[in-house]
Amino acid sequence: MANKNEQFVEHIADITKDFPQWYTDVVKQAELADYGPVKGTMVIRPYGYAIWENMRDELDMRFKKTGHVNAYFPLFIPESYLTREAEHVEGFAPEVAWVTHGGKEELAERLAIRPTSETIICSMYAKWLQSYRDLPILMNQWANVVRWEKTTRPFLRTSEFLWQEGHTVHETAGEAVEETLRMLEVYREFCENVLAIPMVTGKKTEKEKFAGAVDTYTIEALMPDGKALQSGTSHFLGQNFAKAFGIKFQSREGAEELGWSTSWGVSTRLVGALIMVHGDQRGLALPPMVAPHQVVVIPVAAHKEGVSEKCADVAGLLSEAGLRVRLDNRDTVSPGWKFNEWELKGVPLRLEIGPRDIENGVAMSMRRDTLEKAPVALDGIAQNVKDLLAAIQRNMYDKAKAHLEKHIFDASTMPGMQKGLDEGLGYVRAHWCGDVACEQAVKEQFSATSRCIRDDEMKGGSSCVVCGKPAEHLVYWAKAY
C-alpha cells in the first residue's frame, strides 16, 4: 500500500502490484503519448517529444563527433530490394507493411514501408562508391520505420516508431568491426551518462542476431520488474549487403573489391526505458540531461509584494545560465496542485519561493530523485542549481546501477536458472555450450532468451547450464520486452 506521502497519485496504478498498468498510466497521465487511430500506433505528445528531442540532440552531437553526417532516404522500398539478401528478407517478412496501390492503380511491384533501410541505402552506396578514396562512408538517418507488431505498448513496441539508423561502408573488415564496436560504445556512454541507465553490453547469439548480419552487438537494460530491454544494437554486416547490391570500389592496388559495411540504431524505445527505470509511484522521474524542464520555479503566495518578480528574476538567471527552466506563475491552480503536476511529469528540481524565503535569501528546493527538500541560497543561484542537477544525475545513475548489480544471478543448473528468473527477477548469468537446441530449451521452459554473450566473464572448465557439456560461452539470460 502506498504510504501517506504517495496517496495523492491514486489515478496511477500501484507500481508494486501492477507494473504494466502503472507504466501505461504514467505515459498517459504525464502526457507523453496517446493511442493513434490505427491499432499499434501512438501519438507522441509535446512533452514526450521534447524528451525524444533532447535524446536526439545528444546522440546527434556524438555521431557528428565521430565523423558521421546525416542524410535521408525514401520511406518506400521496392520488394525486389528486400529479396536480394535472403536472410534479411526472411527475418523481416512477418513484420513488413506493403503498399499495393498508388491511387486507384495496382502497382507493378509491391512497395515495403521502411522496416529498416539497409537495402535502399546499400543500393545508393553501390551507385556512389567508386574508389577507396571515397571510403569510409559514414552516414546516419533520423527517420520513422514501420513494423507490423502483433503486441504493442507505447514507446516499447509500436507499429510505427522513430529512430536513427547509421549505415557505413569501409575498406577493410577490421575497419568495419572497429566501427561496429565504436558505435556500441557511443550508445553505452550515452545511455549511462545522459539517460542514467546502466547497460550490459555484449554480442548476440546466432539465433538472436540481426537478419543479414555477421555479428550483432547489443546494449541491454534491466527494468524494475526484472525484464530486460534491448536498448540499441550495432551490426557488423560483413560483405553480405555489398554482394547483394554490388557495393564495389577500386582498391589501392587497382583491383575491384567489395566494401565492408555496418549498421546501428536506437529508437524511441529509450523513452520507455527512461520511464520504467527511474519512475516511481508519483510518476516520472527524469534525469536532468534529457528533462524538458530541468527546473520549475513556483511562486508561493504570489499575491504578496515582490514574490512574482523574484521568481521571474530567478527563472531568468537560470535560463541565462543555459538551463531549461519553467516559471509556473499560473493563477488558476494552487501551488500544491503545481507541485503534484510537476512531480508527475518528473521535473528534476523544483524551486519554491515565497515572502519568507526572499527575506532569508533562499529558495526552497525539492529534488525529484530523493524527494528531499532543502533551502538553496539565492546568491549564486545559477551555480547552486547546476551543482544540484549534477548531483541528481549522478544519484539516478548510481541508484539504477545498484539495482542492476543486485539483480544479476549466477546459475549452473536449470532449477537454479528458474529461481533466478522467477524469484530474483533479473539476469541469470549462465554458461552455454553454443548449441541452439539448448538456447531454445531455455526459451521454451522459462520464456527467457539469451540477451548477450559476455565471454570476458567466462570461467574455465564450466559446463552448459542445459546439457552439461563443456561450455563455449557465458551468457546473460532474461525475460524481456
C-alpha angles and dihedrals in degrees: 000000000000114000123243094268092055103045096093089078095066090139089068118076118246106273091213095051106035111018096170092053091044088055093050092046092052093048091054101035094047088050095238097135145342134206117276123226092253114072112259097019128110138203110225106217122216096264092050092044091051088058090051091048091055090049091048093050093050092048094043090054090053093048092052092047088057091052102263125139129203125244137161130231131190124283093221120073123190113242090234089063093056093049095055093081104049099198091046096053092044090054096049102033096095092055102041120116112209135211110212102167136047106202105315096334125094111234119243088226127027117245122219116219102233111278088167131337109234093112101048094040092048090051089058094044088055088055096047103039116090111146142016084254088071091059141138101040106198113182136156131192129203106205149127123262134194126220116168098231122189096207118037140181126178112275094349098070125353135156090243124029142160124249148140123248123194119204122186139174125204140188096236139027090241092057091049092050090048089052091049092054094040092058091045087057091048088056094046093049092047094049094047101040100033106026093031090227117135116222138207107217129196149112125301121235120250089259094053101038125112114279107260097017128119091210133003124201122196146193112218126195126197119227124212092254090060097256123127123232120206098225104179141349137207120198133203101208096183110198096316096111093034089060093045095050103027099247097177136157139183108258127223087264093052097254125128112251138175120245125241115231144195138188131192138173151171127192147192084288084090089068088059090050090051092052095050101039097050105023125105140179091295092056130248125017110190128197110240092239093069105020112123087221114029092184133021118199115206125188115223114206089004091181090068117097116274097004099106091042093052092048090051090049092051093047089050093051092050092048092049088053089061099259125136103242135179119199105202102199096151113146095197097078135040125255089249091056089051091050091055094045095052092044088054089051092049102238103177098222134024123195118198117194124187136157095277092048090053090051090052093045094240144104120219109240129202120195114213093207096057102013087230119152122209138154117259121200114247089211103089090005095160095058092039090055093045089054091050092049091050089052091050092050092051094045094050091054093045091051093050091045091053090051091051094049091048091054102053111102130185119223133180098177136046093247088052090051091051091051092052093048099042103032103022094045098209146066121336113208109207140154121252134196094219096248112136089215090065091046089052091048090060091051094048096045101040106017085238129129137203106265100185145335117247105181090163086074094047121127118218120246095024124144133221114275090224109039104013095235119135110292124241098183145025110227136190108223127190146148107262148196 
